[in-house]
Amino acid sequence: MITFSISLVLLVLGYFIYGKFVEKVFGPDDRPTPAITKADGVDFIILPNWRIFMIQFLNIAGTGPIFGAIMGAKFGPVAYIWIVLGCIFAGAVHDYLSGMLSLRHDGANLPNMIGTYLGNATKQVMLIFSILLLLMVGAVFVYSPAEILTGIWEPEAISNWLGKNTFWIVIIFIYYIIATMLPIDKIIGKIYPLFAFSLIFMAVALMVMLYIKMPNLPEIWDGIDNMGAEKLGLTDPIFPCLFITIACGAISGFHATQSPLMARCIKNERHARPIFYGAMITEGLVALIWATVSMYFFYNDPTPGYETLAVATGANTSAPSVVNIICNDWLGVVGGILALLGVVAAPITSGDTALRSARLIIADFLKLKQHSIRNRLYICVPMFACTIALLIWQMGNPNGFSMIWNWFGWSNQTLSVFTLWMLTVYLARTNKPYIITLIPALFMTTTCATFLFTSKQTLNMGYGPTAIIAGASVVVALCWFFWWNTKKKTPLQ
């Protein structure tokens, strides 16, 4: 628990110290924001700062800081290092700067910003890449909450007629359609803060229970090697798998697709650090708590949690099951319901804002104004049809969910690579210290390249060839940047 406590303090200090430094680097001012200059009553609407924070937190969270942290903590205390350093120096910087850049570009979406700083060819690639990622988010984040809700209750007649989970999938999709179509202040602005409160309540309640129980957990000085390989039979290596598994609790490219949604609702640039940097630090705290709960479940000494709680599946217990078991045992009936509400609501709300982001990206590309419902339907109908097709394939394929999740994880982190390079170019063109994004960009480039070539779900080439290819890709990226910075850079005012 000492490592956990130190990590909590470091995350909070990271917000106040490094977050303030990053804010100073960017330099927010009092210029009119898109919520004022482009107000349309649908997507560009001024909202209270506390509400924007809660929506941003819920948008970027999903099940990532919960399920990802539970699975990532199986590697051992090394997960603490990645969550703390990744969140402070990579994820929160990534989220804050991408949100601020959207503010400075009239609420521009991610592909448009990438086109501005990395070129039109990269923009076209990222346009397709972003939409596919967002559709995958919509499909993945329908299935996981539907599965949890089915475990609580589902009409037997419908389950027998249409199949397990179908009832809740239909309900969630109906909500998706309504939330994606309506102005942002009608549903998202009203109920998301309640769901965000549930997620925060769950994390705080679990943190209190951790300090009450004071479990005997492995500490960072016990070693940062792959503890799961010895005790749980894990076959995945720490690098790059840990850095793909724990994404939303450290850094996630998906967040850069969500920040423009809230950039269109902020009244003043100076309010942005608590919203963008702060929401990511909050997500890191949630991930840290669930990673510690996971270590109790798998590594508590002398008796692991799964033995204390008499869990039949033992060390093979899935992340959703860990959530259900711990919340019900530690928090009681009322606390368990509130906690599960947060776990169920988080992926649903991330899914619908992902599809909302996809609608806005497509609308910007087609230059189709979104004032009228008819224009929104032009985009939403085919978009939802594609998402449903992906979901049907996922449900009909025994390995469909795992396959989509794995590709989602890699695509998510690859998107962060493009975003970090875009931010590095922006900082270089404005003569600001680009090192704050260059180092994370190089690290995530190496991580994603290594995963692509070594993972069993992708090319499975082995570490020998991969080390050469990944190293070469980083060297090429670095050489390209310094060549561009020396020869081709066009300074911005």
PATIDO-964369 format. One record per residue (C-alpha): residue number from 0; chain; x, y, z. Coordinates in nm, 2 decimals, always signed. Each point is the difference from the previous one (the first is absolute). Layout:
! PATIDO-964369
   num   cadena        X        Y        Z
   NUM        A        X        Y        Z
...
This chain:
! PATIDO-964369
   num   cadena        X        Y        Z
     0        A    +0.00    +0.00    +0.00
     1        A    +0.30    +0.23    +0.03
     2        A    +0.06    +0.01    -0.38
     3        A    -0.37    +0.06    -0.05
     4        A    +0.00    +0.29    +0.25
     5        A    +0.31    +0.16    -0.16
     6        A    -0.16    -0.04    -0.35
     7        A    -0.31    +0.18    +0.11
     8        A    +0.20    +0.29    +0.13
     9        A    +0.21    +0.02    -0.31
    10        A    -0.30    +0.02    -0.23
    11        A    -0.15    +0.28    +0.20
    12        A    +0.33    +0.19    +0.01
    13        A    +0.04    -0.07    -0.37
    14        A    -0.32    +0.20    -0.07
    15        A    +0.10    +0.30    +0.21
    16        A    +0.37    +0.01    -0.11
    17        A    +0.04    -0.15    -0.34
    18        A    -0.35    +0.09    -0.11
    19        A    +0.07    +0.36    +0.08
    20        A    +0.32    -0.01    -0.19
    21        A    -0.17    -0.15    -0.31
    22        A    -0.27    +0.27    +0.02
    23        A    +0.27    +0.27    +0.01
    24        A    +0.17    -0.15    -0.30
    25        A    -0.32    +0.02    -0.21
    26        A    -0.11    +0.34    +0.14
    27        A    -0.38    +0.03    +0.02
    28        A    -0.14    +0.34    -0.04
    29        A    -0.34    +0.18    -0.01
    30        A    -0.08    -0.02    -0.37
    31        A    -0.36    -0.10    -0.08
    32        A    -0.05    -0.38    -0.01
    33        A    -0.20    -0.20    -0.26
    34        A    -0.29    -0.04    +0.25
    35        A    -0.04    +0.38    -0.05
    36        A    +0.10    +0.06    -0.36
    37        A    -0.17    -0.30    -0.15
    38        A    -0.29    -0.06    +0.24
    39        A    -0.27    -0.21    -0.18
    40        A    -0.21    -0.15    +0.28
    41        A    +0.10    -0.35    -0.09
    42        A    +0.37    -0.07    +0.04
    43        A    +0.14    +0.35    +0.07
    44        A    -0.16    +0.09    +0.34
    45        A    +0.15    +0.16    +0.31
    46        A    -0.03    -0.24    +0.30
    47        A    +0.11    +0.05    +0.37
    48        A    +0.36    -0.10    +0.06
    49        A    -0.09    -0.27    +0.26
    50        A    -0.24    -0.16    -0.25
    51        A    +0.26    +0.00    -0.28
    52        A    +0.25    -0.16    +0.23
    53        A    -0.24    -0.28    +0.10
    54        A    -0.10    -0.06    -0.37
    55        A    +0.37    +0.00    -0.11
    56        A    +0.09    -0.24    +0.28
    57        A    -0.28    -0.24    -0.09
    58        A    +0.06    +0.03    -0.38
    59        A    +0.37    -0.10    +0.03
    60        A    -0.04    -0.26    +0.28
    61        A    -0.22    -0.28    -0.14
    62        A    +0.11    -0.33    +0.15
    63        A    +0.36    +0.08    -0.08
    64        A    +0.13    +0.11    +0.34
    65        A    -0.19    -0.29    +0.16
    66        A    +0.04    -0.31    -0.22
    67        A    +0.33    +0.12    -0.15
    68        A    +0.15    +0.06    +0.35
    69        A    -0.13    -0.34    +0.13
    70        A    +0.16    -0.18    -0.29
    71        A    +0.32    +0.21    +0.00
    72        A    +0.05    -0.04    +0.38
    73        A    +0.06    -0.37    -0.06
    74        A    +0.35    +0.10    -0.11
    75        A    +0.06    +0.11    +0.35
    76        A    +0.11    +0.33    +0.17
    77        A    +0.16    +0.12    -0.33
    78        A    -0.36    +0.10    -0.09
    79        A    +0.03    +0.29    +0.26
    80        A    +0.29    +0.15    -0.19
    81        A    -0.18    +0.00    -0.33
    82        A    -0.32    +0.15    +0.14
    83        A    +0.18    +0.28    +0.19
    84        A    +0.26    +0.10    -0.26
    85        A    -0.22    -0.07    -0.30
    86        A    -0.29    +0.20    +0.14
    87        A    +0.20    +0.31    +0.11
    88        A    +0.26    +0.02    -0.28
    89        A    -0.19    -0.15    -0.29
    90        A    -0.38    -0.04    +0.03
    91        A    -0.09    +0.32    +0.18
    92        A    +0.23    +0.20    -0.23
    93        A    -0.15    -0.17    -0.30
    94        A    -0.36    +0.08    +0.11
    95        A    +0.07    +0.35    +0.11
    96        A    +0.19    +0.11    -0.31
    97        A    -0.23    -0.17    -0.24
    98        A    -0.30    +0.17    +0.17
    99        A    +0.17    +0.34    -0.01
   100        A    +0.10    -0.04    -0.36
   101        A    -0.36    -0.07    -0.08
   102        A    -0.10    +0.31    +0.18
   103        A    +0.24    +0.21    -0.20
   104        A    -0.13    -0.16    -0.33
   105        A    -0.37    +0.08    +0.05
   106        A    -0.08    -0.33    +0.16
   107        A    +0.17    -0.20    -0.28
   108        A    -0.01    -0.38    +0.02
   109        A    +0.31    -0.22    +0.02
   110        A    +0.04    -0.09    -0.38
   111        A    -0.02    +0.37    -0.09
   112        A    +0.26    +0.10    +0.25
   113        A    +0.23    -0.28    -0.11
   114        A    -0.05    +0.12    -0.36
   115        A    +0.10    +0.35    +0.10
   116        A    +0.33    -0.11    +0.16
   117        A    +0.09    -0.33    -0.16
   118        A    -0.13    +0.05    -0.35
   119        A    -0.31    -0.08    -0.21
   120        A    +0.11    -0.36    -0.08
   121        A    +0.03    -0.08    +0.37
   122        A    -0.33    +0.17    +0.06
   123        A    -0.18    -0.23    -0.25
   124        A    +0.16    -0.31    +0.17
   125        A    -0.10    +0.12    +0.35
   126        A    -0.35    +0.09    -0.12
   127        A    -0.06    -0.37    -0.09
   128        A    +0.20    -0.12    +0.30
   129        A    -0.19    +0.22    +0.25
   130        A    -0.35    -0.10    -0.14
   131        A    +0.09    -0.37    +0.01
   132        A    +0.13    +0.03    +0.36
   133        A    -0.31    +0.19    +0.11
   134        A    -0.23    -0.26    -0.16
   135        A    +0.20    -0.27    +0.18
   136        A    -0.05    +0.19    +0.33
   137        A    -0.37    +0.01    -0.07
   138        A    -0.02    -0.38    -0.06
   139        A    +0.23    -0.10    +0.29
   140        A    -0.16    +0.23    +0.25
   141        A    -0.35    -0.14    -0.09
   142        A    +0.09    -0.36    +0.07
   143        A    +0.19    +0.03    +0.33
   144        A    -0.27    +0.19    +0.20
   145        A    -0.27    -0.22    -0.16
   146        A    +0.18    -0.31    +0.13
   147        A    +0.02    +0.15    +0.35
   148        A    -0.37    +0.10    -0.01
   149        A    -0.10    -0.34    -0.12
   150        A    +0.17    -0.15    +0.30
   151        A    -0.23    +0.21    +0.22
   152        A    -0.33    -0.04    -0.19
   153        A    -0.13    -0.07    -0.35
   154        A    -0.35    -0.10    -0.11
   155        A    +0.01    -0.38    -0.04
   156        A    -0.24    +0.00    -0.29
   157        A    +0.20    +0.25    -0.21
   158        A    +0.32    -0.18    +0.09
   159        A    -0.14    -0.33    -0.12
   160        A    -0.14    +0.15    -0.31
   161        A    +0.29    +0.24    -0.12
   162        A    +0.29    -0.13    +0.20
   163        A    +0.19    +0.10    +0.31
   164        A    +0.09    +0.37    +0.05
   165        A    -0.22    +0.10    -0.29
   166        A    -0.26    +0.19    +0.21
   167        A    +0.26    +0.23    +0.16
   168        A    +0.18    +0.05    -0.33
   169        A    -0.32    +0.13    -0.16
   170        A    -0.07    +0.23    +0.30
   171        A    +0.35    +0.14    -0.01
   172        A    -0.01    +0.05    -0.37
   173        A    -0.33    +0.19    +0.03
   174        A    +0.17    +0.23    +0.25
   175        A    +0.30    +0.04    -0.23
   176        A    -0.22    +0.12    -0.28
   177        A    -0.18    +0.25    +0.22
   178        A    +0.31    +0.14    +0.17
   179        A    +0.20    +0.03    -0.32
   180        A    -0.28    +0.18    -0.18
   181        A    -0.11    +0.25    +0.27
   182        A    +0.18    +0.33    +0.10
   183        A    +0.28    -0.06    +0.24
   184        A    -0.17    +0.17    +0.29
   185        A    -0.32    -0.21    -0.02
   186        A    +0.12    -0.34    +0.12
   187        A    +0.38    +0.01    +0.03
   188        A    +0.00    +0.33    +0.19
   189        A    -0.27    -0.12    +0.24
   190        A    +0.06    -0.36    +0.09
   191        A    +0.38    -0.05    -0.06
   192        A    +0.10    +0.18    +0.32
   193        A    -0.22    -0.25    +0.20
   194        A    +0.18    -0.29    -0.16
   195        A    +0.34    +0.16    +0.05
   196        A    -0.09    +0.04    +0.37
   197        A    -0.07    -0.37    +0.02
   198        A    +0.33    -0.09    -0.15
   199        A    +0.19    +0.24    +0.23
   200        A    -0.21    -0.13    +0.30
   201        A    +0.10    -0.35    -0.09
   202        A    +0.37    +0.09    -0.01
   203        A    +0.00    +0.19    +0.33
   204        A    -0.20    -0.27    +0.18
   205        A    +0.25    -0.27    -0.12
   206        A    +0.29    +0.22    +0.10
   207        A    -0.15    +0.04    +0.35
   208        A    -0.05    -0.38    +0.02
   209        A    +0.36    -0.06    -0.10
   210        A    +0.13    +0.21    +0.29
   211        A    -0.25    -0.17    +0.24
   212        A    +0.12    -0.35    -0.11
   213        A    +0.36    +0.10    -0.05
   214        A    +0.09    -0.31    -0.21
   215        A    +0.35    -0.12    -0.02
   216        A    +0.08    +0.08    -0.37
   217        A    +0.32    -0.03    -0.20
   218        A    +0.20    +0.33    +0.00
   219        A    +0.21    +0.16    -0.27
   220        A    +0.32    -0.10    +0.18
   221        A    -0.10    -0.36    -0.01
   222        A    +0.09    +0.01    -0.37
   223        A    -0.14    +0.14    -0.32
   224        A    +0.03    -0.32    -0.21
   225        A    -0.30    -0.19    -0.13
   226        A    -0.16    -0.13    +0.32
   227        A    -0.29    -0.15    -0.20
   228        A    +0.24    -0.23    -0.19
   229        A    +0.10    -0.18    +0.32
   230        A    -0.32    +0.00    +0.20
   231        A    -0.28    +0.02    -0.26
   232        A    +0.15    -0.16    -0.30
   233        A    -0.01    +0.31    -0.22
   234        A    +0.18    -0.04    -0.33
   235        A    -0.02    +0.36    -0.12
   236        A    +0.32    +0.21    +0.05
   237        A    -0.01    +0.32    +0.20
   238        A    +0.11    +0.20    -0.30
   239        A    -0.20    +0.08    -0.20
   240        A    -0.31    -0.18    +0.14
   241        A    -0.03    +0.20    +0.33
   242        A    +0.01    +0.33    -0.19
   243        A    -0.28    -0.12    -0.23
   244        A    -0.21    -0.16    +0.27
   245        A    +0.00    +0.30    +0.23
   246        A    -0.10    +0.27    -0.24
   247        A    -0.28    +0.22    +0.14
   248        A    +0.18    +0.01    +0.34
   249        A    +0.32    +0.13    -0.15
   250        A    -0.04    +0.13    -0.36
   251        A    -0.27    -0.07    -0.26
   252        A    -0.03    +0.14    -0.35
   253        A    -0.38    -0.03    +0.03
   254        A    +0.01    +0.30    +0.24
   255        A    +0.11    +0.23    -0.28
   256        A    -0.32    -0.08    -0.19
   257        A    -0.20    +0.10    +0.31
   258        A    +0.17    +0.32    +0.10
   259        A    -0.14    +0.20    -0.29
   260        A    -0.35    -0.08    +0.12
   261        A    +0.07    +0.18    +0.32
   262        A    +0.22    +0.27    -0.17
   263        A    -0.33    +0.11    -0.17
   264        A    -0.16    +0.06    +0.34
   265        A    +0.27    +0.19    +0.20
   266        A    -0.05    +0.37    +0.06
   267        A    +0.36    +0.10    +0.07
   268        A    +0.34    -0.16    -0.08
   269        A    +0.12    +0.05    +0.35
   270        A    -0.26    -0.25    +0.12
   271        A    +0.14    -0.28    -0.20
   272        A    +0.28    -0.15    +0.22
   273        A    -0.24    -0.14    +0.27
   274        A    -0.22    -0.14    -0.28
   275        A    +0.26    -0.17    -0.23
   276        A    +0.31    -0.05    +0.21
   277        A    -0.21    -0.05    +0.32
   278        A    -0.24    -0.26    -0.16
   279        A    +0.29    -0.21    -0.11
   280        A    +0.17    +0.02    +0.35
   281        A    -0.34    -0.11    +0.15
   282        A    -0.01    -0.29    -0.24
   283        A    +0.35    -0.09    +0.10
   284        A    -0.11    +0.00    +0.37
   285        A    -0.29    -0.24    -0.09
   286        A    +0.24    -0.23    -0.19
   287        A    +0.24    +0.01    +0.30
   288        A    -0.27    -0.11    +0.24
   289        A    -0.12    -0.28    -0.22
   290        A    +0.36    -0.12    -0.07
   291        A    +0.04    -0.02    +0.38
   292        A    -0.33    -0.19    +0.04
   293        A    +0.12    -0.23    -0.27
   294        A    +0.33    -0.07    +0.18
   295        A    -0.20    -0.08    +0.32
   296        A    -0.21    -0.24    -0.21
   297        A    +0.29    -0.18    -0.16
   298        A    +0.31    +0.07    +0.22
   299        A    -0.11    +0.07    +0.36
   300        A    +0.24    -0.18    +0.24
   301        A    -0.04    -0.26    +0.15
   302        A    -0.34    -0.06    -0.15
   303        A    -0.10    +0.15    -0.34
   304        A    -0.34    +0.17    -0.01
   305        A    -0.15    -0.26    -0.23
   306        A    +0.06    -0.27    +0.26
   307        A    -0.13    +0.22    +0.29
   308        A    -0.32    +0.06    -0.20
   309        A    -0.02    -0.36    -0.11
   310        A    -0.01    +0.09    -0.37
   311        A    -0.03    -0.32    -0.20
   312        A    +0.19    +0.14    -0.31
   313        A    +0.29    +0.10    +0.22
   314        A    +0.29    +0.17    -0.18
   315        A    -0.19    -0.03    -0.33
   316        A    -0.29    +0.23    +0.11
   317        A    -0.08    +0.25    -0.27
   318        A    +0.01    +0.38    +0.06
   319        A    -0.38    +0.05    +0.00
   320        A    -0.04    -0.28    +0.25
   321        A    +0.27    +0.16    +0.23
   322        A    -0.20    +0.32    -0.01
   323        A    -0.33    -0.18    +0.09
   324        A    +0.16    -0.21    +0.28
   325        A    +0.20    +0.28    +0.17
   326        A    -0.28    +0.26    -0.02
   327        A    -0.26    -0.23    +0.15
   328        A    +0.23    -0.13    +0.27
   329        A    +0.16    +0.32    +0.10
   330        A    -0.27    +0.26    -0.05
   331        A    -0.32    -0.19    +0.09
   332        A    -0.33    +0.02    -0.19
   333        A    -0.04    +0.37    -0.04
   334        A    +0.36    +0.07    -0.06
   335        A    +0.03    -0.29    -0.24
   336        A    -0.30    +0.14    -0.20
   337        A    +0.15    +0.34    -0.02
   338        A    +0.34    -0.14    -0.10
   339        A    -0.15    -0.22    -0.27
   340        A    -0.20    +0.29    -0.13
   341        A    +0.33    +0.18    -0.05
   342        A    +0.16    -0.31    -0.17
   343        A    -0.30    -0.04    -0.23
   344        A    -0.05    +0.37    -0.07
   345        A    +0.36    +0.07    -0.08
   346        A    +0.03    -0.22    -0.32
   347        A    -0.35    +0.10    -0.11
   348        A    +0.07    +0.37    +0.02
   349        A    +0.34    -0.04    -0.16
   350        A    -0.16    -0.20    -0.28
   351        A    -0.27    +0.26    -0.08
   352        A    +0.25    +0.29    +0.01
   353        A    +0.23    -0.20    -0.23
   354        A    -0.28    -0.02    -0.25
   355        A    -0.08    +0.37    +0.05
   356        A    +0.37    +0.08    -0.07
   357        A    -0.02    -0.22    -0.31
   358        A    -0.31    +0.19    -0.12
   359        A    +0.17    +0.33    +0.04
   360        A    +0.32    -0.11    -0.17
   361        A    -0.20    -0.13    -0.30
   362        A    -0.21    +0.32    +0.00
   363        A    +0.31    +0.22    -0.01
   364        A    +0.15    -0.21    -0.28
   365        A    -0.32    +0.03    -0.20
   366        A    -0.05    +0.36    +0.10
   367        A    -0.35    -0.09    +0.11
   368        A    -0.15    +0.23    +0.26
   369        A    -0.15    -0.18    +0.30
   370        A    -0.28    +0.25    +0.09
   371        A    -0.28    -0.21    -0.14
   372        A    -0.10    -0.35    +0.10
   373        A    -0.01    -0.10    -0.36
   374        A    +0.37    +0.07    -0.05
   375        A    +0.08    -0.19    +0.31
   376        A    -0.20    -0.30    -0.13
   377        A    +0.19    +0.00    -0.33
   378        A    +0.31    -0.09    +0.20
   379        A    -0.14    -0.19    +0.29
   380        A    -0.20    -0.26    -0.20
   381        A    +0.29    -0.15    -0.19
   382        A    +0.23    +0.05    +0.30
   383        A    -0.23    -0.20    +0.23
   384        A    -0.04    -0.26    -0.27
   385        A    +0.37    -0.06    -0.01
   386        A    +0.02    -0.02    +0.38
   387        A    -0.28    -0.25    +0.01
   388        A    +0.17    -0.21    -0.27
   389        A    +0.32    +0.00    +0.20
   390        A    -0.19    -0.10    +0.31
   391        A    -0.18    -0.28    -0.17
   392        A    +0.33    -0.14    -0.13
   393        A    +0.15    +0.03    +0.35
   394        A    -0.29    -0.19    +0.16
   395        A    +0.00    -0.27    -0.27
   396        A    +0.38    -0.07    +0.02
   397        A    +0.12    -0.18    +0.31
   398        A    +0.32    +0.21    +0.01
   399        A    -0.17    +0.31    -0.14
   400        A    +0.01    +0.21    +0.32
   401        A    +0.36    -0.09    +0.08
   402        A    +0.11    +0.08    -0.36
   403        A    -0.18    +0.34    -0.01
   404        A    +0.13    +0.08    +0.35
   405        A    +0.36    -0.08    -0.09
   406        A    -0.01    +0.21    -0.32
   407        A    -0.18    +0.27    +0.19
   408        A    +0.28    +0.01    +0.25
   409        A    +0.27    +0.03    -0.26
   410        A    -0.20    +0.25    -0.21
   411        A    -0.07    +0.21    +0.31
   412        A    +0.37    +0.03    +0.08
   413        A    +0.10    +0.05    -0.36
   414        A    -0.24    +0.29    -0.01
   415        A    +0.19    +0.15    +0.30
   416        A    +0.32    -0.03    -0.21
   417        A    -0.14    +0.22    -0.28
   418        A    -0.15    +0.25    +0.26
   419        A    +0.33    +0.03    +0.18
   420        A    +0.20    +0.06    -0.32
   421        A    -0.26    +0.26    -0.10
   422        A    +0.04    +0.18    +0.33
   423        A    +0.38    -0.02    -0.03
   424        A    -0.01    +0.17    -0.34
   425        A    -0.24    +0.27    +0.14
   426        A    +0.24    +0.07    +0.30
   427        A    +0.30    +0.01    -0.24
   428        A    -0.17    +0.24    -0.23
   429        A    -0.09    +0.23    +0.28
   430        A    +0.35    -0.02    +0.15
   431        A    -0.12    -0.16    +0.32
   432        A    +0.18    -0.29    +0.18
   433        A    -0.11    -0.29    -0.22
   434        A    +0.19    -0.25    +0.22
   435        A    -0.31    -0.04    +0.22
   436        A    -0.17    -0.18    -0.29
   437        A    +0.30    -0.13    -0.20
   438        A    +0.11    -0.25    +0.27
   439        A    -0.36    -0.15    +0.04
   440        A    -0.03    -0.01    -0.38
   441        A    +0.32    -0.20    -0.03
   442        A    -0.09    -0.23    +0.28
   443        A    -0.35    -0.07    -0.14
   444        A    +0.13    -0.04    -0.35
   445        A    +0.24    -0.27    +0.13
   446        A    -0.28    -0.17    +0.20
   447        A    -0.25    -0.01    -0.29
   448        A    +0.25    -0.12    -0.25
   449        A    +0.13    -0.27    +0.23
   450        A    -0.36    -0.12    +0.07
   451        A    -0.09    -0.01    -0.37
   452        A    +0.29    -0.22    -0.09
   453        A    +0.01    -0.23    +0.31
   454        A    -0.36    -0.05    +0.11
   455        A    -0.15    -0.34    -0.07
   456        A    -0.31    +0.18    -0.12
   457        A    +0.20    +0.19    -0.26
   458        A    +0.32    -0.09    -0.18
   459        A    +0.16    -0.22    +0.27
   460        A    +0.36    +0.05    -0.13
   461        A    +0.19    -0.05    +0.32
   462        A    +0.22    +0.25    +0.19
   463        A    +0.31    -0.03    -0.22
   464        A    -0.14    +0.14    -0.33
   465        A    -0.24    +0.23    +0.20
   466        A    +0.28    +0.17    +0.19
   467        A    +0.17    +0.09    -0.33
   468        A    -0.33    +0.12    -0.16
   469        A    -0.12    +0.19    +0.31
   470        A    +0.34    +0.16    +0.06
   471        A    +0.02    +0.10    -0.37
   472        A    -0.35    +0.16    +0.01
   473        A    +0.09    +0.21    +0.30
   474        A    +0.33    +0.11    -0.16
   475        A    -0.18    +0.09    -0.32
   476        A    -0.26    +0.19    +0.19
   477        A    +0.26    +0.19    +0.20
   478        A    +0.21    +0.08    -0.31
   479        A    -0.30    +0.12    -0.19
   480        A    -0.10    +0.23    +0.28
   481        A    +0.34    +0.16    +0.05
   482        A    +0.04    +0.04    -0.38
   483        A    -0.35    +0.16    -0.03
   484        A    +0.08    +0.22    +0.31
   485        A    +0.32    +0.12    -0.15
   486        A    -0.09    +0.03    -0.37
   487        A    -0.37    +0.01    -0.05
   488        A    -0.16    +0.15    +0.31
   489        A    -0.23    +0.30    -0.06
   490        A    -0.03    +0.20    +0.32
   491        A    -0.35    +0.09    +0.13
   492        A    -0.08    +0.33    +0.17
